[in-house]
Amino acid sequence: MEVRGYWLASGILGVTGAIMRRVSEAGADVIVTKSIGLVPRKGNEGPILAASHGGLLNAVGLTNPGIDGFAEELAVLKSAGLPVVLSIFGNTLEEVKKVASKGSELNPDGIELNLSCPHVEIGQIAHDPELTFKFVKEVKGVVDCPVYAKLTPNASDYVSVGLAAERAEADAVVAINTLRGMKIDIVQRCPVLGNKVGGLSGPPIFPVAVRCVYDLYRALSIPIVGVGGVTSWEDAVEMHLAGASAIQIGTAVLDGLDIFGRIKDGVQKYLSEHGFSSADEIVGLAARK
């Protein structure tokens, strides 16, 4: 599967086959599912969501039905011919190997390896280049489809982590996951989220995502899937210019599924007005100067 176009980001509506079909019909080129583990997971105690400064804090805790329980939902999408990337996670090398192996049997078009959810155990994997290398290598060894490593902006040297994923033969990196954040109730004088800390998504993290994509593009030779706060065609163009070959849209979907069509129309108009025939021609232009 080519790394291009506008994808539904993991964790946003990517749970049931029916809703994911609606997202595809609204214009998403690829559907990335919610992150799925080896066994069912309840997730964190509530509250798990909070709005803050134009963004969204979440501490869902990777709630999911487990890879066996998710098979039916994925089959719904595959039977409809929709491009699907299965997002997976595992706390250990053995666990992620099992999830990847079972997931590969479901014939997804790609696997997104979540190494960086900031409010659960796996959040530390993408802070460590060596661990990242091992996890990517383990998954690559048991699947035939492309593998995309999802990185965190919370790492002190995310470029080294990206290079480790590339050395492990990841087919692309996904940048970025959410930023660690917190919201405090000033009346109750305590954290709003049950988990205290959550992942911040939406418009506030867009400049951080652009910076990460830009840095990674200058260091890596594999494609980059940009994600983080994209809400308009202007954001999408900026992300492409920074180095993203494909772009995922997450929090903005909550304001309406027409976001995919609006972004595609706007990007196409921009390309036509500036003498480009496709988005491929502007990928990384800003990072080459």
Contacts in CASP RR format, 6 or more apart in sequence:
PFRMAT RR
TARGET T0000
AUTHOR 0000-0000-0000
METHOD contacts of the structure
MODEL  1
MEVRGYWLASGILGVTGAIMRRVSEAGADVIVTKSIGLVPRKGNEGPILA
ASHGGLLNAVGLTNPGIDGFAEELAVLKSAGLPVVLSIFGNTLEEVKKVA
SKGSELNPDGIELNLSCPHVEIGQIAHDPELTFKFVKEVKGVVDCPVYAK
LTPNASDYVSVGLAAERAEADAVVAINTLRGMKIDIVQRCPVLGNKVGGL
SGPPIFPVAVRCVYDLYRALSIPIVGVGGVTSWEDAVEMHLAGASAIQIG
TAVLDGLDIFGRIKDGVQKYLSEHGFSSADEIVGLAARK
1 30 0 8 1.000
1 83 0 8 1.000
1 85 0 8 1.000
1 109 0 8 1.000
1 110 0 8 1.000
1 145 0 8 1.000
1 146 0 8 1.000
3 146 0 8 1.000
3 148 0 8 1.000
3 171 0 8 1.000
3 172 0 8 1.000
3 223 0 8 1.000
3 225 0 8 1.000
3 245 0 8 1.000
3 246 0 8 1.000
4 29 0 8 1.000
4 245 0 8 1.000
4 246 0 8 1.000
4 279 0 8 1.000
4 280 0 8 1.000
5 29 0 8 1.000
5 30 0 8 1.000
5 246 0 8 1.000
5 247 0 8 1.000
5 279 0 8 1.000
6 27 0 8 1.000
6 28 0 8 1.000
6 29 0 8 1.000
6 236 0 8 1.000
6 246 0 8 1.000
6 247 0 8 1.000
6 248 0 8 1.000
6 249 0 8 1.000
6 260 0 8 1.000
6 263 0 8 1.000
6 264 0 8 1.000
7 28 0 8 1.000
7 29 0 8 1.000
7 30 0 8 1.000
7 31 0 8 1.000
7 32 0 8 1.000
7 85 0 8 1.000
7 225 0 8 1.000
7 246 0 8 1.000
7 247 0 8 1.000
7 248 0 8 1.000
7 249 0 8 1.000
8 14 0 8 1.000
8 20 0 8 1.000
8 23 0 8 1.000
8 24 0 8 1.000
8 28 0 8 1.000
8 30 0 8 1.000
8 31 0 8 1.000
8 32 0 8 1.000
8 248 0 8 1.000
8 249 0 8 1.000
8 250 0 8 1.000
8 253 0 8 1.000
9 32 0 8 1.000
9 227 0 8 1.000
9 228 0 8 1.000
9 248 0 8 1.000
9 249 0 8 1.000
9 250 0 8 1.000
9 253 0 8 1.000
10 32 0 8 1.000
10 33 0 8 1.000
10 34 0 8 1.000
10 35 0 8 1.000
10 87 0 8 1.000
10 112 0 8 1.000
10 114 0 8 1.000
10 150 0 8 1.000
10 248 0 8 1.000
11 32 0 8 1.000
11 33 0 8 1.000
11 34 0 8 1.000
11 35 0 8 1.000
11 60 0 8 1.000
11 87 0 8 1.000
11 250 0 8 1.000
12 250 0 8 1.000
12 251 0 8 1.000
12 253 0 8 1.000
12 254 0 8 1.000
13 19 0 8 1.000
13 20 0 8 1.000
13 23 0 8 1.000
13 253 0 8 1.000
14 20 0 8 1.000
14 23 0 8 1.000
14 31 0 8 1.000
14 32 0 8 1.000
14 33 0 8 1.000
14 34 0 8 1.000
15 33 0 8 1.000
15 34 0 8 1.000
15 73 0 8 1.000
16 73 0 8 1.000
17 73 0 8 1.000
17 74 0 8 1.000
17 76 0 8 1.000
17 77 0 8 1.000
18 76 0 8 1.000
20 31 0 8 1.000
20 33 0 8 1.000
20 73 0 8 1.000
20 76 0 8 1.000
20 77 0 8 1.000
20 82 0 8 1.000
20 84 0 8 1.000
21 76 0 8 1.000
21 77 0 8 1.000
21 80 0 8 1.000
21 82 0 8 1.000
22 257 0 8 1.000
23 31 0 8 1.000
23 253 0 8 1.000
23 257 0 8 1.000
23 260 0 8 1.000
24 31 0 8 1.000
24 77 0 8 1.000
24 80 0 8 1.000
24 82 0 8 1.000
26 257 0 8 1.000
26 258 0 8 1.000
26 259 0 8 1.000
26 260 0 8 1.000
26 261 0 8 1.000
27 257 0 8 1.000
27 260 0 8 1.000
27 261 0 8 1.000
27 264 0 8 1.000
28 249 0 8 1.000
28 260 0 8 1.000
29 83 0 8 1.000
29 246 0 8 1.000
29 260 0 8 1.000
30 83 0 8 1.000
30 84 0 8 1.000
30 85 0 8 1.000
30 109 0 8 1.000
30 246 0 8 1.000
31 77 0 8 1.000
31 82 0 8 1.000
31 83 0 8 1.000
31 84 0 8 1.000
31 85 0 8 1.000
32 84 0 8 1.000
32 85 0 8 1.000
32 87 0 8 1.000
32 112 0 8 1.000
32 248 0 8 1.000
33 70 0 8 1.000
33 73 0 8 1.000
33 74 0 8 1.000
33 84 0 8 1.000
33 85 0 8 1.000
33 86 0 8 1.000
33 87 0 8 1.000
34 64 0 8 1.000
34 87 0 8 1.000
35 62 0 8 1.000
35 64 0 8 1.000
35 87 0 8 1.000
35 88 0 8 1.000
35 89 0 8 1.000
35 112 0 8 1.000
35 114 0 8 1.000
35 117 0 8 1.000
36 64 0 8 1.000
36 65 0 8 1.000
36 66 0 8 1.000
36 67 0 8 1.000
36 70 0 8 1.000
36 86 0 8 1.000
36 87 0 8 1.000
36 88 0 8 1.000
36 89 0 8 1.000
36 99 0 8 1.000
36 103 0 8 1.000
37 62 0 8 1.000
37 64 0 8 1.000
37 66 0 8 1.000
37 67 0 8 1.000
37 88 0 8 1.000
37 89 0 8 1.000
37 90 0 8 1.000
37 95 0 8 1.000
37 99 0 8 1.000
38 66 0 8 1.000
38 67 0 8 1.000
38 90 0 8 1.000
38 95 0 8 1.000
38 98 0 8 1.000
38 99 0 8 1.000
38 102 0 8 1.000
39 66 0 8 1.000
40 64 0 8 1.000
40 65 0 8 1.000
40 66 0 8 1.000
40 69 0 8 1.000
41 61 0 8 1.000
41 62 0 8 1.000
41 63 0 8 1.000
41 64 0 8 1.000
41 66 0 8 1.000
42 63 0 8 1.000
43 60 0 8 1.000
43 61 0 8 1.000
43 62 0 8 1.000
43 63 0 8 1.000
44 59 0 8 1.000
44 60 0 8 1.000
44 61 0 8 1.000
44 119 0 8 1.000
44 193 0 8 1.000
44 194 0 8 1.000
44 195 0 8 1.000
45 194 0 8 1.000
45 195 0 8 1.000
46 59 0 8 1.000
46 193 0 8 1.000
46 194 0 8 1.000
46 195 0 8 1.000
47 192 0 8 1.000
47 193 0 8 1.000
47 194 0 8 1.000
48 58 0 8 1.000
48 59 0 8 1.000
48 60 0 8 1.000
48 61 0 8 1.000
48 193 0 8 1.000
48 194 0 8 1.000
48 195 0 8 1.000
49 56 0 8 1.000
49 57 0 8 1.000
49 58 0 8 1.000
49 59 0 8 1.000
49 60 0 8 1.000
50 56 0 8 1.000
50 57 0 8 1.000
50 58 0 8 1.000
50 183 0 8 1.000
50 192 0 8 1.000
50 193 0 8 1.000
51 57 0 8 1.000
52 183 0 8 1.000
52 200 0 8 1.000
53 204 0 8 1.000
54 202 0 8 1.000
54 203 0 8 1.000
54 204 0 8 1.000
55 200 0 8 1.000
55 201 0 8 1.000
55 202 0 8 1.000
55 203 0 8 1.000
55 204 0 8 1.000
55 205 0 8 1.000
55 251 0 8 1.000
56 200 0 8 1.000
56 201 0 8 1.000
56 202 0 8 1.000
56 251 0 8 1.000
56 254 0 8 1.000
57 181 0 8 1.000
57 182 0 8 1.000
57 183 0 8 1.000
57 192 0 8 1.000
57 193 0 8 1.000
57 198 0 8 1.000
57 199 0 8 1.000
57 200 0 8 1.000
58 119 0 8 1.000
58 178 0 8 1.000
58 198 0 8 1.000
58 199 0 8 1.000
58 201 0 8 1.000
59 119 0 8 1.000
59 193 0 8 1.000
59 194 0 8 1.000
59 195 0 8 1.000
59 196 0 8 1.000
59 197 0 8 1.000
59 198 0 8 1.000
59 199 0 8 1.000
61 117 0 8 1.000
61 119 0 8 1.000
61 120 0 8 1.000
61 195 0 8 1.000
62 89 0 8 1.000
62 114 0 8 1.000
62 117 0 8 1.000
62 120 0 8 1.000
62 122 0 8 1.000
64 70 0 8 1.000
67 88 0 8 1.000
67 99 0 8 1.000
67 102 0 8 1.000
67 103 0 8 1.000
68 102 0 8 1.000
71 106 0 8 1.000
74 84 0 8 1.000
74 86 0 8 1.000
74 106 0 8 1.000
74 108 0 8 1.000
75 106 0 8 1.000
77 84 0 8 1.000
78 84 0 8 1.000
78 106 0 8 1.000
78 107 0 8 1.000
78 108 0 8 1.000
83 109 0 8 1.000
84 108 0 8 1.000
84 109 0 8 1.000
84 110 0 8 1.000
85 108 0 8 1.000
85 109 0 8 1.000
85 110 0 8 1.000
85 111 0 8 1.000
85 112 0 8 1.000
85 148 0 8 1.000
86 103 0 8 1.000
86 106 0 8 1.000
86 108 0 8 1.000
86 110 0 8 1.000
86 111 0 8 1.000
86 112 0 8 1.000
87 111 0 8 1.000
87 112 0 8 1.000
87 113 0 8 1.000
87 114 0 8 1.000
87 150 0 8 1.000
88 96 0 8 1.000
88 99 0 8 1.000
88 100 0 8 1.000
88 103 0 8 1.000
88 111 0 8 1.000
88 112 0 8 1.000
88 113 0 8 1.000
88 114 0 8 1.000
88 139 0 8 1.000
89 96 0 8 1.000
89 99 0 8 1.000
89 113 0 8 1.000
89 114 0 8 1.000
89 115 0 8 1.000
89 117 0 8 1.000
89 122 0 8 1.000
90 96 0 8 1.000
90 99 0 8 1.000
90 122 0 8 1.000
91 121 0 8 1.000
91 122 0 8 1.000
93 134 0 8 1.000
93 135 0 8 1.000
93 138 0 8 1.000
96 113 0 8 1.000
96 135 0 8 1.000
96 138 0 8 1.000
96 139 0 8 1.000
97 138 0 8 1.000
97 139 0 8 1.000
97 142 0 8 1.000
100 111 0 8 1.000
100 113 0 8 1.000
100 138 0 8 1.000
100 139 0 8 1.000
100 142 0 8 1.000
100 143 0 8 1.000
101 142 0 8 1.000
101 143 0 8 1.000
103 111 0 8 1.000
103 143 0 8 1.000
104 111 0 8 1.000
104 142 0 8 1.000
104 143 0 8 1.000
104 144 0 8 1.000
104 145 0 8 1.000
107 145 0 8 1.000
108 145 0 8 1.000
109 145 0 8 1.000
109 146 0 8 1.000
110 145 0 8 1.000
110 146 0 8 1.000
110 147 0 8 1.000
110 148 0 8 1.000
111 139 0 8 1.000
111 143 0 8 1.000
111 145 0 8 1.000
111 146 0 8 1.000
111 147 0 8 1.000
111 148 0 8 1.000
112 148 0 8 1.000
112 150 0 8 1.000
112 174 0 8 1.000
113 135 0 8 1.000
113 136 0 8 1.000
113 139 0 8 1.000
113 147 0 8 1.000
113 148 0 8 1.000
113 149 0 8 1.000
113 150 0 8 1.000
113 170 0 8 1.000
114 122 0 8 1.000
114 150 0 8 1.000
114 177 0 8 1.000
115 122 0 8 1.000
115 123 0 8 1.000
115 125 0 8 1.000
115 126 0 8 1.000
115 132 0 8 1.000
115 135 0 8 1.000
115 149 0 8 1.000
115 150 0 8 1.000
115 151 0 8 1.000
115 152 0 8 1.000
116 122 0 8 1.000
116 123 0 8 1.000
116 125 0 8 1.000
116 126 0 8 1.000
116 150 0 8 1.000
116 151 0 8 1.000
116 152 0 8 1.000
116 154 0 8 1.000
116 155 0 8 1.000
116 177 0 8 1.000
117 123 0 8 1.000
117 177 0 8 1.000
117 178 0 8 1.000
118 152 0 8 1.000
118 154 0 8 1.000
118 177 0 8 1.000
118 178 0 8 1.000
118 179 0 8 1.000
118 180 0 8 1.000
118 181 0 8 1.000
118 197 0 8 1.000
118 198 0 8 1.000
118 199 0 8 1.000
119 180 0 8 1.000
119 195 0 8 1.000
119 197 0 8 1.000
119 198 0 8 1.000
119 199 0 8 1.000
123 152 0 8 1.000
124 131 0 8 1.000
125 131 0 8 1.000
125 132 0 8 1.000
125 135 0 8 1.000
126 132 0 8 1.000
126 149 0 8 1.000
126 150 0 8 1.000
126 151 0 8 1.000
126 152 0 8 1.000
126 155 0 8 1.000
126 158 0 8 1.000
126 161 0 8 1.000
126 177 0 8 1.000
127 152 0 8 1.000
127 154 0 8 1.000
127 155 0 8 1.000
127 156 0 8 1.000
127 161 0 8 1.000
128 161 0 8 1.000
129 157 0 8 1.000
129 160 0 8 1.000
129 161 0 8 1.000
129 162 0 8 1.000
129 163 0 8 1.000
129 164 0 8 1.000
130 164 0 8 1.000
132 149 0 8 1.000
132 161 0 8 1.000
132 162 0 8 1.000
132 164 0 8 1.000
132 165 0 8 1.000
132 168 0 8 1.000
133 164 0 8 1.000
133 165 0 8 1.000
133 167 0 8 1.000
133 168 0 8 1.000
134 168 0 8 1.000
135 149 0 8 1.000
135 168 0 8 1.000
136 147 0 8 1.000
136 149 0 8 1.000
136 164 0 8 1.000
136 165 0 8 1.000
136 168 0 8 1.000
136 169 0 8 1.000
136 170 0 8 1.000
137 168 0 8 1.000
137 169 0 8 1.000
139 147 0 8 1.000
140 147 0 8 1.000
140 168 0 8 1.000
140 169 0 8 1.000
140 170 0 8 1.000
146 171 0 8 1.000
146 172 0 8 1.000
147 169 0 8 1.000
147 170 0 8 1.000
147 171 0 8 1.000
148 170 0 8 1.000
148 171 0 8 1.000
148 172 0 8 1.000
148 173 0 8 1.000
148 174 0 8 1.000
148 225 0 8 1.000
149 162 0 8 1.000
149 165 0 8 1.000
149 168 0 8 1.000
149 170 0 8 1.000
149 172 0 8 1.000
149 173 0 8 1.000
149 174 0 8 1.000
150 173 0 8 1.000
150 174 0 8 1.000
150 175 0 8 1.000
150 177 0 8 1.000
151 158 0 8 1.000
151 161 0 8 1.000
151 162 0 8 1.000
151 165 0 8 1.000
151 173 0 8 1.000
151 174 0 8 1.000
151 175 0 8 1.000
151 176 0 8 1.000
151 177 0 8 1.000
151 212 0 8 1.000
151 216 0 8 1.000
152 158 0 8 1.000
152 161 0 8 1.000
152 176 0 8 1.000
152 177 0 8 1.000
153 175 0 8 1.000
153 176 0 8 1.000
153 177 0 8 1.000
153 179 0 8 1.000
153 205 0 8 1.000
153 208 0 8 1.000
153 209 0 8 1.000
153 212 0 8 1.000
154 177 0 8 1.000
154 179 0 8 1.000
154 180 0 8 1.000
155 161 0 8 1.000
158 175 0 8 1.000
158 176 0 8 1.000
158 212 0 8 1.000
158 215 0 8 1.000
158 216 0 8 1.000
159 215 0 8 1.000
159 216 0 8 1.000
159 219 0 8 1.000
162 170 0 8 1.000
162 173 0 8 1.000
162 216 0 8 1.000
162 219 0 8 1.000
162 220 0 8 1.000
163 219 0 8 1.000
163 220 0 8 1.000
165 173 0 8 1.000
166 173 0 8 1.000
166 220 0 8 1.000
166 221 0 8 1.000
166 222 0 8 1.000
170 222 0 8 1.000
171 222 0 8 1.000
171 223 0 8 1.000
172 222 0 8 1.000
172 223 0 8 1.000
172 224 0 8 1.000
172 225 0 8 1.000
172 245 0 8 1.000
172 246 0 8 1.000
173 216 0 8 1.000
173 220 0 8 1.000
173 222 0 8 1.000
173 223 0 8 1.000
173 224 0 8 1.000
173 225 0 8 1.000
174 224 0 8 1.000
174 225 0 8 1.000
174 226 0 8 1.000
174 227 0 8 1.000
174 248 0 8 1.000
175 209 0 8 1.000
175 212 0 8 1.000
175 213 0 8 1.000
175 216 0 8 1.000
175 224 0 8 1.000
175 225 0 8 1.000
175 226 0 8 1.000
175 227 0 8 1.000
176 205 0 8 1.000
176 208 0 8 1.000
176 209 0 8 1.000
176 212 0 8 1.000
176 213 0 8 1.000
176 226 0 8 1.000
176 227 0 8 1.000
176 228 0 8 1.000
178 198 0 8 1.000
178 199 0 8 1.000
178 200 0 8 1.000
178 201 0 8 1.000
178 205 0 8 1.000
179 199 0 8 1.000
179 200 0 8 1.000
179 205 0 8 1.000
179 208 0 8 1.000
180 197 0 8 1.000
180 198 0 8 1.000
180 199 0 8 1.000
180 200 0 8 1.000
181 197 0 8 1.000
181 198 0 8 1.000
181 199 0 8 1.000
181 200 0 8 1.000
182 191 0 8 1.000
182 193 0 8 1.000
182 196 0 8 1.000
182 197 0 8 1.000
182 198 0 8 1.000
183 191 0 8 1.000
183 192 0 8 1.000
183 193 0 8 1.000
184 190 0 8 1.000
184 191 0 8 1.000
184 192 0 8 1.000
185 191 0 8 1.000
185 192 0 8 1.000
191 197 0 8 1.000
201 228 0 8 1.000
201 229 0 8 1.000
201 250 0 8 1.000
201 251 0 8 1.000
202 228 0 8 1.000
202 229 0 8 1.000
202 231 0 8 1.000
202 250 0 8 1.000
202 251 0 8 1.000
202 252 0 8 1.000
203 229 0 8 1.000
203 231 0 8 1.000
203 251 0 8 1.000
204 229 0 8 1.000
205 228 0 8 1.000
205 229 0 8 1.000
206 228 0 8 1.000
206 229 0 8 1.000
206 230 0 8 1.000
206 231 0 8 1.000
206 235 0 8 1.000
208 228 0 8 1.000
209 226 0 8 1.000
209 227 0 8 1.000
209 228 0 8 1.000
209 229 0 8 1.000
209 230 0 8 1.000
209 239 0 8 1.000
210 238 0 8 1.000
210 239 0 8 1.000
210 242 0 8 1.000
211 242 0 8 1.000
213 224 0 8 1.000
213 226 0 8 1.000
213 239 0 8 1.000
213 242 0 8 1.000
213 243 0 8 1.000
213 244 0 8 1.000
214 242 0 8 1.000
214 243 0 8 1.000
214 286 0 8 1.000
214 287 0 8 1.000
216 224 0 8 1.000
216 243 0 8 1.000
217 224 0 8 1.000
217 242 0 8 1.000
217 243 0 8 1.000
217 244 0 8 1.000
217 284 0 8 1.000
217 287 0 8 1.000
218 287 0 8 1.000
223 245 0 8 1.000
223 246 0 8 1.000
224 243 0 8 1.000
224 244 0 8 1.000
224 245 0 8 1.000
225 244 0 8 1.000
225 245 0 8 1.000
225 246 0 8 1.000
225 247 0 8 1.000
225 248 0 8 1.000
226 239 0 8 1.000
226 244 0 8 1.000
226 246 0 8 1.000
226 247 0 8 1.000
226 248 0 8 1.000
227 247 0 8 1.000
227 248 0 8 1.000
227 249 0 8 1.000
227 250 0 8 1.000
228 248 0 8 1.000
228 250 0 8 1.000
228 251 0 8 1.000
229 235 0 8 1.000
229 250 0 8 1.000
229 251 0 8 1.000
229 252 0 8 1.000
230 236 0 8 1.000
230 239 0 8 1.000
230 247 0 8 1.000
230 248 0 8 1.000
230 249 0 8 1.000
230 250 0 8 1.000
230 252 0 8 1.000
230 263 0 8 1.000
231 251 0 8 1.000
231 252 0 8 1.000
231 255 0 8 1.000
231 259 0 8 1.000
232 262 0 8 1.000
232 263 0 8 1.000
233 262 0 8 1.000
233 263 0 8 1.000
233 264 0 8 1.000
233 265 0 8 1.000
233 266 0 8 1.000
233 267 0 8 1.000
233 269 0 8 1.000
233 270 0 8 1.000
236 247 0 8 1.000
236 263 0 8 1.000
236 267 0 8 1.000
237 267 0 8 1.000
237 270 0 8 1.000
237 282 0 8 1.000
239 247 0 8 1.000
240 247 0 8 1.000
240 267 0 8 1.000
240 279 0 8 1.000
240 282 0 8 1.000
240 283 0 8 1.000
240 284 0 8 1.000
241 282 0 8 1.000
241 283 0 8 1.000
241 284 0 8 1.000
241 285 0 8 1.000
241 286 0 8 1.000
241 287 0 8 1.000
242 284 0 8 1.000
242 286 0 8 1.000
242 287 0 8 1.000
243 283 0 8 1.000
243 284 0 8 1.000
243 286 0 8 1.000
243 287 0 8 1.000
244 283 0 8 1.000
245 280 0 8 1.000
245 283 0 8 1.000
247 263 0 8 1.000
249 259 0 8 1.000
249 260 0 8 1.000
249 263 0 8 1.000
252 259 0 8 1.000
253 259 0 8 1.000
267 279 0 8 1.000
271 277 0 8 1.000
271 278 0 8 1.000
271 279 0 8 1.000
271 281 0 8 1.000
271 282 0 8 1.000
276 282 0 8 1.000
END
